[in-house]
Amino acid sequence: MFIRKKILIIDGVEMTRHYLRHALTNAGYVTEAVSNTQEAIKLTDEEDFDVFFVDIHLPELAGIKFIKAIREIEDYNATPILAMTTANIESLRKKGEAIGITDWVKKPISPPHVLQMLKQLQLVNVHQVQSLV
């Protein structure tokens, strides 16, 4: 039996969602992609995710608010959150650590870089589970 890691992508730009989802799906991940944090909160109530990709520049600081809210949910307080931005990452790093961002992804997205980040977080795309039989 194989268990594939599940990723939730939250980004307001359809092209970014499509591009990232395509790259991750091709690498063997199960993905969901939404355009806003309301949809994301609904999905986290219905499904379990192993990692989040969150655009921090969603309208009304919704990306930051989502990260703060998800960190308050016990099941997600240690789940990796990769924040996506076009801004200078170094200038945001301390603020990000304070709210629970695991790492940063610079836009435009580089699939090889994203896959390397997931590997470093030990979120390989497929894990084989020993049979209990």
C-alpha positions in Angstrom: 0.0 0.0 0.0 1.3 3.5 -0.9 0.4 6.7 0.8 1.0 9.9 -1.2 1.6 13.2 0.6 -1.3 15.7 0.2 -0.6 19.3 -0.5 -3.0 22.3 -0.4 -2.1 25.3 -2.6 -3.7 28.6 -1.8 -3.0 31.3 -4.4 -5.2 34.0 -6.0 -3.6 33.6 -9.4 -5.0 30.8 -11.5 -1.8 30.4 -13.6 0.3 29.9 -10.4 -2.1 27.4 -9.0 -2.2 25.5 -12.2 1.6 25.5 -12.7 2.4 24.4 -9.2 -0.4 21.8 -9.1 0.8 20.4 -12.4 4.4 20.1 -11.2 3.5 18.5 -7.9 1.0 16.1 -9.4 3.6 15.0 -11.9 6.0 14.4 -9.0 3.4 12.0 -7.4 1.8 14.3 -4.9 -2.0 14.6 -4.3 -2.9 18.2 -4.6 -5.8 20.6 -4.0 -5.7 24.2 -5.2 -7.9 27.0 -4.1 -8.0 30.8 -4.8 -8.9 32.0 -1.3 -8.6 31.3 2.3 -12.3 30.7 2.9 -12.1 27.7 0.5 -8.9 26.6 2.2 -10.4 26.6 5.7 -13.3 24.6 4.4 -11.0 22.0 2.9 -8.9 21.7 6.0 -12.1 20.8 7.9 -12.9 18.1 5.4 -9.5 16.7 4.5 -6.0 16.2 6.0 -3.0 17.9 4.4 0.7 17.2 4.8 1.9 20.6 3.6 0.5 24.0 2.6 1.7 26.4 -0.1 0.3 29.8 0.8 0.5 33.1 -1.2 1.1 35.6 1.6 -0.1 38.5 -0.7 -3.7 37.4 -0.9 -6.1 40.4 -0.6 -6.5 41.9 2.9 -3.5 39.9 4.3 -5.6 36.8 4.0 -2.5 34.6 3.5 -1.0 35.8 6.8 -4.3 35.4 8.6 -4.7 31.9 7.2 -1.3 30.9 8.5 -2.0 32.3 11.9 -5.4 30.5 12.0 -4.0 27.1 10.8 -1.3 27.2 13.4 -4.0 27.4 16.1 -5.5 24.1 15.0 -3.8 21.2 16.9 -3.7 18.9 13.9 -1.8 21.5 11.9 0.4 23.3 14.4 3.5 21.4 13.1 2.4 21.0 9.4 5.0 22.6 7.0 3.8 25.9 5.5 5.7 27.2 2.5 4.9 30.9 1.9 5.0 32.1 -1.7 5.9 35.7 -2.5 7.4 37.9 -5.2 8.9 40.1 -2.4 12.4 40.0 -1.0 12.3 36.9 1.2 15.2 38.0 3.5 13.2 41.0 4.6 10.2 38.8 5.5 12.0 35.9 7.2 11.8 37.0 10.8 8.2 38.0 10.6 7.5 34.7 8.9 9.2 32.6 11.6 7.1 34.4 14.2 3.8 33.4 12.6 4.9 29.8 11.8 6.1 29.8 8.2 8.4 26.9 7.6 10.1 28.2 4.5 9.7 30.6 1.6 9.1 30.0 -2.1 10.1 32.9 -4.4 7.8 33.6 -7.3 7.9 32.8 -10.2 7.8 29.2 -9.0 10.7 26.9 -9.9 9.4 23.3 -9.8 12.9 21.8 -9.2 13.5 24.1 -6.3 10.0 23.3 -4.8 10.6 19.6 -5.1 14.1 20.0 -3.4 12.4 21.9 -0.6 9.9 19.1 -0.1 12.7 16.6 -0.1 14.6 18.6 2.6 11.4 18.6 4.7 11.3 14.8 4.3 8.0 15.1 2.4 8.9 12.6 -0.3 6.1 12.1 -2.7 5.4 8.4 -2.0 6.0 6.3 1.1 5.6 2.6 1.2 3.8 1.4 4.3 4.6 -2.1 5.7 1.7 -4.4 5.7 0.4 -5.3 9.1 -0.5 -8.8 7.9 
